[in-house]
Amino acid sequence: MDMETRYRLALERYGNGDIDRRTFLGHIALLGIASGVTVTGMLGWAREALAAQTLRFDSYGGVYQAAVDKHVFQPMRAKGVTINQGSFGNPDELLAKIRAEGVGAYNVFSCADESTALRFIEAGFAVELDEKKIPRLGDVVPMALNSYRKIFNGKLPGVPTGISGVWLGYNKEKVDKAEVEAKGFNILLEPKYKGQMTGEDYWIRRIWYAAVQTKQDPNNIKDMEAVWEKIRESRRLVLKYFASGAEQMQLFSSGSVILGDAWFVRIYNLKKQGVPVEGWPQRGTYVTFATLMPLKGTPMDAYYEMADILLRPEVAIPLSIEVGNAPLLDPKKHPVPQEAAAIPGFDPTGTLAGYDTLDPLYWSKNADNWQRQYQRVMARG
């Protein structure tokens, strides 16, 4: 095999993430010695290889993707990394694309929560991170890191980037805050708001709220019949269920609904637009941690560079303000400005003590049966 072919094979392996930067440069050095190429020539090969990295990134698009492009990808392009971008509507769509085209056609995606990450792990598409190459992980709120280690045998499948979650959204001109605080999540079953409420048409969300309304632990439900009955009761009161963030915002902004379960970021953005809405409680119904998750075959040096940029305070905090997801940097180590501290889910202590989280292993175990029953309940009551 000639030197050019060996070089190209090494370059391909490096680009696919099969070998790291140090190993690749070692190959280049050995090839140079064997072929009598000068040090200058070897450095030229190395520069070509490092500049040749291409990364594919997929997310839900919109404001988030534009913000990541501005704050993270522009510095990467300046270092010679080519970024190709795509988008998807939901994790099912992305999984279907990967299975059809092969995991090698995709690299990094914006993973909304731990349950989504678990699906990619179970599909065999996940990569174990080398945490030594991401020193800024020490600045991340520990609870977020532990939530991902729990589902990947103690290892990280991605770098957590922000807090998201769900809570109650209400029109503060039509619904009194004191009533929301007094009734809590049971206000979603209040007959006087019939025809003025919304909720997400998503089995996890509906089951979680029903479990809380029946005074059960949503991560250890004992009486599913009581849960289904609460979902039926809610179904009789709701004007319309939403299936997307845009639909959710339209229902609240138009005044069609004045109360319902909602997403942190959508209520946050509606408030910024001047819509008279509020959310409750500040820590959410439960929270999830978004992550940037690499897939098998990802050029990992480029990924680690992305992670390093993303976790810099001068990047992470402006990005969180633009997107509306609270930053995951430990506020005891990095001061957080008031604008970021006002984002739903932010905890000034950095511990997230008292915050509820969804146990993805428990919900994954019950997913098939519960999804089928949920469809029946929503279709026939």
C-alpha positions as CSV (number, residue, x, y, z in Angstrom):
1,M,0.0,0.0,0.0
2,D,1.5,3.4,-1.0
3,M,2.0,6.3,1.4
4,E,-0.8,8.4,-0.2
5,T,-3.3,5.6,0.3
6,R,-2.3,5.0,3.9
7,Y,-2.6,8.7,4.5
8,R,-6.1,8.8,3.0
9,L,-7.2,5.8,5.1
10,A,-5.9,7.4,8.3
11,L,-7.6,10.7,7.3
12,E,-10.9,8.8,6.8
13,R,-10.6,7.0,10.1
14,Y,-9.9,10.3,11.9
15,G,-12.8,12.1,10.1
16,N,-15.2,9.3,11.2
17,G,-14.1,9.5,14.8
18,D,-12.5,6.1,14.8
19,I,-9.2,7.5,16.0
20,D,-8.5,10.6,18.0
21,R,-6.3,13.6,17.1
22,R,-3.2,12.3,18.9
23,T,-3.3,8.9,17.2
24,F,-3.9,10.5,13.8
25,L,-0.9,12.8,14.1
26,G,1.1,9.8,15.2
27,H,0.2,8.0,12.0
28,I,1.2,11.1,10.0
29,A,4.6,11.2,11.8
30,L,5.3,7.6,11.1
31,L,4.3,7.9,7.5
32,G,6.5,10.9,7.2
33,I,9.5,9.1,8.6
34,A,8.9,6.0,6.4
35,S,8.6,8.1,3.2
36,G,11.3,10.7,4.0
37,V,8.8,13.6,4.0
38,T,10.1,16.7,5.8
39,V,8.7,18.0,9.0
40,T,7.2,20.9,7.0
41,G,5.5,18.4,4.7
42,M,4.1,16.4,7.6
43,L,2.7,19.5,9.2
44,G,1.0,20.3,5.9
45,W,-0.7,16.9,5.9
46,A,-1.8,17.5,9.5
47,R,-3.2,21.0,8.7
48,E,-5.1,19.6,5.8
49,A,-6.7,16.8,7.9
50,L,-7.7,19.1,10.8
51,A,-9.2,21.6,8.5
52,A,-11.0,18.9,6.6
53,Q,-13.3,18.0,9.5
54,T,-17.0,18.2,8.7
55,L,-19.7,18.0,11.3
56,R,-23.4,17.4,10.7
57,F,-25.7,19.0,13.2
58,D,-29.5,18.5,13.6
59,S,-32.0,20.2,15.9
60,Y,-35.6,21.3,16.0
61,G,-34.6,24.4,14.0
62,G,-36.0,27.9,14.6
63,V,-34.6,30.2,17.2
64,Y,-32.5,27.6,18.9
65,Q,-30.6,26.5,15.8
66,A,-30.0,30.1,14.7
67,A,-28.6,30.9,18.2
68,V,-26.3,27.9,18.2
69,D,-25.1,28.8,14.7
70,K,-24.2,32.3,15.9
71,H,-22.6,31.6,19.2
72,V,-21.0,28.1,18.6
73,F,-20.6,27.4,14.9
74,Q,-19.1,30.7,13.8
75,P,-16.0,30.2,16.0
76,M,-15.7,26.6,14.8
77,R,-15.9,27.7,11.1
78,A,-13.1,30.1,11.9
79,K,-11.0,27.1,12.8
80,G,-11.7,25.4,9.6
81,V,-14.5,23.0,10.6
82,T,-17.3,22.7,8.1
83,I,-20.8,22.6,9.7
84,N,-23.7,21.0,7.8
85,Q,-27.1,21.5,9.4
86,G,-30.5,19.8,9.2
87,S,-33.6,19.8,11.3
88,F,-36.3,17.4,12.5
89,G,-39.8,17.7,13.9
90,N,-39.5,15.1,16.6
91,P,-37.2,12.3,17.8
92,D,-39.2,9.7,15.9
93,E,-38.5,11.5,12.6
94,L,-34.8,11.7,13.3
95,L,-34.6,8.0,14.3
96,A,-36.4,7.0,11.2
97,K,-33.9,9.0,9.0
98,I,-30.9,7.5,10.8
99,R,-32.3,4.0,10.3
100,A,-33.0,4.6,6.7
101,E,-29.7,6.4,5.8
102,G,-27.3,4.9,8.3
103,V,-25.9,6.5,11.4
104,G,-22.8,7.6,9.5
105,A,-24.9,10.2,7.7
106,Y,-25.5,12.0,11.0
107,N,-23.2,13.3,13.8
108,V,-24.5,15.6,16.5
109,F,-28.1,16.4,17.4
110,S,-29.9,18.5,20.0
111,C,-31.5,16.1,22.4
112,A,-34.4,17.6,24.3
113,D,-34.3,15.3,27.3
114,E,-33.1,12.2,29.0
115,S,-35.9,10.0,27.6
116,T,-35.0,10.9,24.1
117,A,-31.3,10.2,24.8
118,L,-32.3,6.8,26.2
119,R,-34.0,5.9,22.9
120,F,-30.8,6.5,20.9
121,I,-28.8,4.6,23.5
122,E,-31.1,1.6,23.3
123,A,-30.9,1.8,19.5
124,G,-27.1,1.5,19.7
125,F,-26.3,4.9,18.3
126,A,-24.7,6.5,21.3
127,V,-21.0,7.3,22.0
128,E,-19.3,7.3,25.4
129,L,-17.7,10.7,26.0
130,D,-14.1,11.0,27.2
131,E,-14.7,13.5,30.0
132,K,-11.0,14.3,30.3
133,K,-11.4,16.1,27.0
134,I,-14.2,18.4,28.3
135,P,-12.6,20.1,31.4
136,R,-15.5,22.6,31.5
137,L,-17.8,19.8,32.6
138,G,-16.7,20.8,36.1
139,D,-18.7,24.0,35.7
140,V,-22.0,22.2,35.0
141,V,-24.7,21.7,37.6
142,P,-24.0,18.1,38.9
143,M,-27.6,17.0,38.9
144,A,-27.7,17.4,35.1
145,L,-24.6,15.3,34.6
146,N,-25.9,12.6,37.0
147,S,-29.2,12.4,35.2
148,Y,-27.4,11.3,32.0
149,R,-24.9,9.0,33.7
150,K,-27.8,7.2,35.2
151,I,-29.1,6.0,31.8
152,F,-25.7,5.2,30.3
153,N,-23.9,2.9,32.7
154,G,-22.3,5.8,34.6
155,K,-20.9,7.4,31.4
156,L,-22.0,10.6,29.6
157,P,-23.6,10.2,26.2
158,G,-23.7,14.0,25.7
159,V,-23.0,17.4,27.2
160,P,-26.0,18.9,29.0
161,T,-26.7,22.4,27.8
162,G,-29.8,23.8,29.4
163,I,-32.8,23.3,31.7
164,S,-36.2,22.9,30.2
165,G,-39.5,21.8,31.7
166,V,-43.2,22.0,31.9
167,W,-45.5,23.9,34.2
168,L,-48.9,25.5,34.4
169,G,-49.5,28.5,32.1
170,Y,-52.4,30.9,32.8
171,N,-53.7,34.3,31.7
172,K,-53.0,36.5,34.7
173,E,-55.9,38.8,33.8
174,K,-58.4,35.9,33.8
175,V,-57.1,33.5,36.4
176,D,-56.0,34.5,39.9
177,K,-52.5,33.6,41.0
178,A,-53.8,32.8,44.5
179,E,-56.2,30.2,43.0
180,V,-53.4,28.6,41.0
181,E,-51.2,28.3,44.1
182,A,-54.1,27.0,46.3
183,K,-55.3,24.3,43.9
184,G,-52.1,23.4,42.2
185,F,-52.3,21.0,39.4
186,N,-55.9,20.1,40.3
187,I,-56.9,23.5,38.8
188,L,-56.7,21.6,35.4
189,L,-59.8,19.7,36.5
190,E,-61.8,22.8,37.6
191,P,-65.2,22.7,35.8
192,K,-65.6,26.5,35.7
193,Y,-62.8,26.6,33.2
194,K,-64.3,24.1,30.8
195,G,-63.8,25.1,27.2
196,Q,-61.0,27.6,28.2
197,M,-58.2,25.1,28.8
198,T,-55.5,23.4,26.8
199,G,-52.9,20.7,27.4
200,E,-50.3,18.8,25.4
201,D,-51.4,15.8,23.4
202,Y,-48.5,13.7,24.7
203,W,-48.9,10.5,26.7
204,I,-46.1,11.2,29.2
205,R,-47.5,14.7,30.0
206,R,-51.1,13.5,30.5
207,I,-50.1,10.5,32.6
208,W,-47.7,12.6,34.8
209,Y,-50.4,15.3,35.6
210,A,-53.0,12.6,36.3
211,A,-50.6,10.8,38.6
212,V,-50.0,14.0,40.6
213,Q,-53.8,14.7,40.7
214,T,-54.3,11.2,42.2
215,K,-51.6,11.8,44.8
216,Q,-49.2,9.2,43.3
217,D,-45.5,9.3,42.6
218,P,-45.3,9.8,38.8
219,N,-42.1,7.7,38.7
220,N,-43.8,4.8,40.6
221,I,-47.5,4.7,39.7
222,K,-49.5,2.0,41.6
223,D,-53.1,2.7,40.4
224,M,-53.2,3.2,36.6
225,E,-57.0,3.0,36.5
226,A,-57.2,6.1,38.6
227,V,-54.8,7.8,36.2
228,W,-56.8,7.0,33.1
229,E,-60.0,8.3,34.8
230,K,-58.3,11.6,35.5
231,I,-57.2,11.8,31.9
232,R,-60.8,11.2,30.8
233,E,-62.0,13.9,33.2
234,S,-59.5,16.4,31.8
235,R,-60.5,15.5,28.3
236,R,-64.1,16.5,28.9
237,L,-62.9,20.0,30.0
238,V,-60.2,20.9,27.5
239,L,-61.0,23.0,24.5
240,K,-58.1,21.7,22.4
241,Y,-54.9,19.8,22.9
242,F,-51.8,21.2,21.3
243,A,-49.2,19.1,19.4
244,S,-46.5,21.7,18.9
245,G,-45.0,24.8,20.6
246,A,-46.4,27.1,17.9
247,E,-49.9,25.8,18.4
248,Q,-49.5,26.2,22.1
249,M,-48.5,29.8,21.8
250,Q,-51.3,30.6,19.3
251,L,-53.9,29.2,21.8
252,F,-52.7,31.4,24.6
253,S,-51.9,34.5,22.6
254,S,-55.2,34.5,20.8
255,G,-57.1,34.3,24.1
256,S,-58.8,31.0,23.0
257,V,-57.5,29.5,26.3
258,I,-56.6,31.0,29.6
259,L,-55.2,28.0,31.4
260,G,-53.3,24.8,30.7
261,D,-50.1,22.8,31.1
262,A,-47.4,24.4,29.0
263,W,-43.7,24.5,28.2
264,F,-41.3,26.7,30.1
265,V,-39.8,28.3,27.0
266,R,-43.2,29.0,25.3
267,I,-44.6,30.9,28.3
268,Y,-41.3,32.7,28.7
269,N,-41.4,33.9,25.0
270,L,-45.1,34.8,25.2
271,K,-44.3,37.1,28.2
272,K,-41.5,38.7,26.2
273,Q,-44.0,39.4,23.5
274,G,-46.3,41.2,26.0
275,V,-49.0,38.5,26.3
276,P,-50.5,38.6,29.9
277,V,-49.4,35.0,30.9
278,E,-47.6,33.6,33.8
279,G,-46.3,30.2,34.7
280,W,-46.4,28.2,38.0
281,P,-44.4,26.9,39.8
282,Q,-41.0,28.5,39.1
283,R,-39.2,25.1,39.4
284,G,-41.8,23.5,37.1
285,T,-43.9,20.4,37.1
286,Y,-40.7,18.5,36.3
287,V,-37.5,19.5,34.6
288,T,-35.4,17.9,31.9
289,F,-31.9,18.6,30.7
290,A,-31.2,19.3,27.0
291,T,-28.0,17.9,25.7
292,L,-25.8,17.9,22.6
293,M,-25.5,14.2,21.8
294,P,-22.9,12.8,19.3
295,L,-23.7,9.6,17.3
296,K,-21.4,6.8,16.3
297,G,-18.9,7.9,13.7
298,T,-18.9,11.6,14.8
299,P,-15.5,13.3,14.5
300,M,-15.0,13.6,18.2
301,D,-12.3,16.2,18.2
302,A,-14.7,18.6,16.5
303,Y,-17.4,17.6,19.0
304,Y,-15.1,18.3,22.0
305,E,-14.3,21.7,20.4
306,M,-18.1,22.4,20.1
307,A,-18.6,21.3,23.8
308,D,-15.8,23.6,25.0
309,I,-17.2,26.6,23.2
310,L,-20.7,25.9,24.3
311,L,-19.7,25.7,28.0
312,R,-17.9,29.0,28.1
313,P,-19.8,31.5,30.2
314,E,-19.6,34.1,27.6
315,V,-21.4,31.7,25.2
316,A,-23.6,29.7,27.5
317,I,-25.3,32.6,29.1
318,P,-26.2,34.7,26.0
319,L,-27.3,31.5,24.3
320,S,-29.7,30.7,27.2
321,I,-31.2,34.2,27.1
322,E,-31.8,34.0,23.4
323,V,-33.3,30.5,23.5
324,G,-35.2,30.7,26.8
325,N,-33.6,27.7,28.5
326,A,-32.0,28.4,31.9
327,P,-28.2,27.9,31.8
328,L,-26.7,24.8,33.5
329,L,-23.5,26.6,34.6
330,D,-23.1,26.4,38.4
331,P,-24.1,29.9,39.5
332,K,-21.7,29.6,42.5
333,K,-18.8,29.5,40.0
334,H,-20.1,31.8,37.3
335,P,-22.3,34.8,38.1
336,V,-25.6,34.8,36.2
337,P,-27.1,38.1,35.1
338,Q,-30.7,38.9,36.1
339,E,-32.0,38.4,32.6
340,A,-30.8,34.8,32.6
341,A,-31.8,34.2,36.3
342,A,-35.4,35.2,35.3
343,I,-35.7,32.2,32.9
344,P,-38.0,29.5,34.2
345,G,-36.3,26.7,36.0
346,F,-33.2,28.7,37.1
347,D,-32.0,27.8,40.6
348,P,-29.7,30.3,42.2
349,T,-28.2,27.6,44.5
350,G,-27.1,25.4,41.6
351,T,-28.3,22.3,43.4
352,L,-31.9,22.0,41.9
353,A,-32.9,20.6,45.3
354,G,-36.7,20.0,45.3
355,Y,-36.9,19.9,41.5
356,D,-38.8,16.9,40.1
357,T,-37.3,14.9,37.2
358,L,-38.7,12.2,35.0
359,D,-37.1,8.7,35.5
360,P,-36.6,7.7,31.8
361,L,-35.8,4.1,32.7
362,Y,-39.2,3.7,34.4
363,W,-41.1,5.4,31.7
364,S,-39.3,3.5,28.9
365,K,-40.2,0.2,30.6
366,N,-43.9,1.1,30.5
367,A,-44.0,3.1,27.2
368,D,-45.5,0.5,24.8
369,N,-48.5,-0.4,27.0
370,W,-49.2,3.2,28.2
371,Q,-49.0,4.7,24.8
372,R,-51.5,2.2,23.4
373,Q,-53.9,2.8,26.3
374,Y,-53.5,6.5,26.0
375,Q,-54.5,6.5,22.4
376,R,-57.6,4.5,23.2
377,V,-58.6,6.8,26.1
378,M,-58.1,9.9,23.9
379,A,-60.0,8.4,21.0
380,R,-63.0,6.9,22.9
381,G,-62.8,8.2,26.5
